[in-house]
Amino acid sequence: MVNLPTANKPLSIMLADDDLDDRFFFETALSKLSISTKLATIDDGERLISYFSQNSDKLPDILFLDLNMPRKNGYECLKEIKSNKKILSLPIVIYSTSLHEDVADELYNNGADYYMRKTSLIELKKGLHHVLTMIVEKKFTRPERNKFVLRLAE
Amino acid sequence: MKITIQKRLLIFSIILLAINGFLGYAAFKSHQKHETEELNENEAELVISELTSISSLGKDIVIASRGFVITNDSVCLEPLYNAEQTIFLSIAKLKQLTRDDPAQQKRIDSLNFYMSKRLAFSLQVIELRKKKGLSFAIADISANRGWHYNSRISKIVNSINDAENKKLTEHSNERNEAALGWFTALMFVLMTVFTILLLISLGKNIQQNKDREKREAELVIANKELLVQNERSAHLAAIVESSENAIISRSLDGKIKSWNKGAEKIYGFTAEEVVGKPTPMIVPTEDVENINRMLERVGQNEIIEGYEAVRMKKSGELFNASLYLSPMKDKAGKVIGISVITSDITVRKKAESELVKKTEELVIANMELAFRNEEIKKRTEDIITAKEKVEESEFRFKLAVHSGKLGIWDWNVKDNVMVWDDRMFEFYGITPNTFNNNIDVWTNGLHPEDKQRAVDECNAALNGENDFNTSFRVLRPDGKIFYLKADAVVIRDIDGKPMRMIGINSDISERKLSEELLLSAKEKVEESELNYRLLFENVNAAITIYDQDNRIVMTNNINAKLIGRPATDLIGKSLYDIFPDLADYHAERFRKIISTNKGASFEDVFHFRDGTMQWFSTMIHPITNSSKMTSGVQIVAINITERKLAEMELNNAKEKAEENEKRFKDISESAGDWIWEVDKNGIYTYSSSKAADFLGLKTEEIIGKTPFDFMPPEEAEKAAVLFSEIIANKLPIKDLENWNINKNGELRCMLTNGLPIIDKDGNLKGYRGIDKDITIIKNAELALKEKNEKYAAINEELNQTNAELLFAKEKAKENLRLLLESQKAAHIGSFETDINNRTWKASPEVANIFGIDNTYPRTLESWINTIHPDSRAKLFEYHSQAEKEKKRFDHEYKIIRLNDGTERWAHGIGEFEYDNKSNPIKLIGTIQDITERKNAELLFQKIYKEKEEKTAELIIAKEKAEKSERLFLESQEVAHIGSFAADLIARTWDASPELHNISGIDITYPHTMEGWAGIMHPESRAPLFAYHLEVETEKKRFDYQNKIIRINDGAERWVHTLAELIYDDQLNPVQLIGTVQDITERKNAELLLHKINEEKEKRTEELIAANNELTTFTYVSSHDLQEPLRKLQVFADMILEEEEKNLSEKGKGLFKRMQQNAMRMQALIEDLLIYSRTKTTENTFEKIDLNIILDEVKINFEDVILEKKAIIKTIGICEVKVIPFQFRQLVQNLISNSLKFSKPDFSPKITIECTIEKGDTINMTSLNEEAGQKKPFPDINYSHIVYTDNGIGFDTQYQSRIFDVFQRLHSYEEYKGTGIGLAICKRIADNHKGIITASGELNKGARFDIYIPA
């Protein structure tokens, strides 16, 4: 506990998802973790992009991005973020229900770092722990394609 | 007294003279003596030389004449003529040489006599040879007269020779003294000359001394005498020297002693070069021995005469020489030397060798001649035999030749001699005069395009490869083309070499000209005739065309009007019908024009029936046809009555002179023609106002000008020439046509007539005349001429077309040649029937034709048996008719060949012989077997007809096709086709009964365009009219379906009209011909079908839309359904986790079961999603290694594999052509199953093996057909993937159901699953056009066989 560098400064996490239930689940899962975090949520892609363009100096530590969103979906948001030099270094984890390998391919190629499926709460907790630990320990790196989709044993 | 130099010189001269006188005297004395001796010796030698020459020339004469007699070659006579010229000169010379010797003179006289005789005889023989031939000449020679003369001449020559030799011997001893004498003489001469010169120089001084003068004169005289003597001696020497012969004397030791000029000339050595030398190089080594022997003989006092040898000249050239060798003896008769006289006999020798050569040639020629004679004799015999043999066939042919158009030819192949009969000359268009009797006459006559083929065929026939049965075109010298059929037989000698070729040519040019083509040709001509006629009628002149028989071929209405009979009535009428009184007069005129081929113009007056009289200027021109033959005349008659009357009036006026001039002028002004007067210089002095009409000029503009001023330069030049002649002779101007330019620059043609105005003294004052404007007529004439030329060109074109047609036909016929091959040149037999005795006799060929032998009775009854029953009635009828009408029998009929019973065709040609009561007694003629020809003809007709049909107009073919179609349909009793023909001009139409039925009308219905429109359905009318217009403008076929209203019952019917528009020559549609079919039933069926199809299409579209909707629905629903399910699970989790303490155990259990159901539902939805996605037609095939897919799948099962210690291995690297994400799903499902259904205590083992198999080698027993399993395509290769595991397997009974959707073999509690996994596999295999089968046994693992096209 003593070693945790996050004690002073909580991790700044952003979640872009329009689904109220999922945001609730995310918050719940996050609260169960021992990592100190600060969550900001945005419920549509358009707003996400305009936020980043105005606050490029106040970026979160990590972005969880839903694909199915009104006005501007996750794919578009990903592309726009990765084409903006100021913010392209922002770690992005796709957070979505469905999983198709070809969709995953496209997302990986467009620069997404991880793909986390919306499944059970337990899995969500495991996934968040895994990803956030890497951020805290400054070990966050973009994985190989076969490790792109998070599969954490129960 | 002083002695002067002159005196001293004089004294010296005198002393010299004294010496000289002495010397002169001495020399004179000595010379006189020696000269006589010398002279005698020389003379003897010369005599011998001349004698040699003479005898040599004598020989020349004999040889020449003999040579000529044998060879008849005048070259041989040259030595004779040469000898004739020189021999008598030689004799004369000889006579002069021996003038002192009377005995020799006598001998020479007789030599002269016999030589003349000999020569005369030779010339006589030569004449004989020339005029009467060899045998006469030889007969004359053999009378021995020649030989007689020869022997006499020889004797005389010998005796002369002997006498001379004797003299020579006598003089030989004194020769040295003679030489001294010569020296003395020479000294004397020199002295004398010196003295004379001296004397001349002293002449003046010497004058004084008379004595001296006298002596001097005496000396001069003496000297003169001396000179004379010298001259004479020189003269003799010249004779010796001038002898053509070499005269050489030599001592016994072989040294040459003398060498004359002749020797120099012959041998080329000069005297200095050889005299005194022993062996001059004149004897060739070969002859040295001979000549030594000769010399030895001469040394023994023998004379050798006429020794012929080869001698050599200085130049090394060899020549033929005749030598005369005689001994030279001293007084004692001892031989001391030899004289050799050599004459060059090269010319004679050459003639001799020529003679030998000629004789040899003659012998050879004679032998050849004899051989040829023998051959000719043999050939003549052959020909006679052959002639006898063909006499019968010649008789046969005679009739055939005269009846059919047959020409006979006979070619002697060996000698290339061609014999033709008259018909052949007709065919080839040549006369016997231009006939060079060899094969070239035939080949030259052939049409260039047929020549090579015909010649090749002829050669083939000669080589025995083919019979000569062919046809070809002949291009005659007159340019006509004849089509000939030729048959021939080759007659061979015993060695099989062709000797003769005998054949027949028949003219097939006229045979069956294409009627259609002729018709169309006629139409063309008629068309041009129409144009021609229009022109005719528009000319203000009477035009008539007569043919050579003076019948009217064409005439125009103006002429008809003049004659007073309609033009149609005149065509074909003879001149004699129209002008009975003047016909002969006109006919003669026509004849003259036709024969000279030159047009002429006349002025005629005609008395018409109504009593009027009219004048015509008649221009008659010959008409030539395309072959430049005059075929009739064309007459253009212009009514000149008006002019004539004016002319007459003019004459009157002239008579009445001045007083009537005013009246004349009035008349002239009112006359239709231009009346004018010119003075003797041709300047207009008067011009009627008509000039304004003619030239557009006012009278004032004409007066003072000449007629030439109004003509084009060329015309003026021409006219001036004519006028000058007319004026010079004060002739009247008659019908002079001349071209003028009017004020507008247009050319006008005038017909000028005028009379000279002559004053009382007979001087020409000028001309007065009239001009008539004939421009229109002239132009019409020119146009007519042009038309005629066009007409001729069209004719030519037609001929050409005909020729082409014929040639095309010939080509077609050529195909029949093979069929005709079997046909022999001619199977013709001759017969003679005795009508009274009812018997007949015939040549053997007839027996062959009828298939009978000699035993067959030659009666009329038995003859009838040979006639085919089908032909009998017709034949008998023909026979009796021919008999009755006394015409030639010419009939083709069928016979039965009795020996083999076959049907044959025969062609009988014959002539009846009648007795004086006109009763037929005999029928003589020929029978020809024409079966092959007949068959060929029939076949040809058939083929020709077929060809004709094929080449017929498209419409006919189409109509025929339509007709046959109609017949076919009628027979089926379904089609209702009527036909119609609509006249688009008259706006009416005709219809067949069936069309009436279709339209529901009868014959009373108005068959007009309005009536027709009445039948059409109101809806159809406008589009139908539009279509009709379209057909007309695009000139296409009328093919249209429309509705009509059936008139009788008002029913709506559908009809289909097929028709063709017929156009006139201006391409205006005039007719519409076609068919109408009632297609209502078909149309209704079509419409129904169309409707059904439309509905079907609509429903298909709906179905597709529904399907798409469904797919979308499935996808969306299964995707969206997942969300609430997932959330349900999460909420359940959260309750179980966070509210656990608040829940009872039962509550917890219920919550868990709810959770499980939710999970199961989620699995179901996920599988359904996959299942629906595999259906989509996303089919990008890739070639991919199966191991790559496997590795990807393994990742998904990493945990389970680890946990269960599963082993997955592949055997062989298998590249498969698949849709990658689908195939990955397949593999995933199988592995998922294997891991799931593994036996509890065994670690799962999965083996994947891959091979390539061809479709037809796949073991079908493993495939389950009941489940609608597809079969592999036999020809393609499949990747065969065998998937096996060691799991629980399954009962074999389920292997067909295992792939069904929702098929489960275990309870959900035992093994969780949706029952969709293998259904997905099956679907994926299907998507790959592959096959998947399952097999297995319970507890022994499962096996899947997957076949995917490689």
Interface residues (C-beta under 8 A of the other chain):
Chain A: D21 D22 F25 T28 T97 S98 E101 D102 K118 T119 S120 L121 I122 N146 R151 A153
Chain B: H1119 Q1122 E1123 R1126 K1127 Q1129 V1130 D1133 M1134 E1137 I1195 E1198 D1199 F1221 R1224
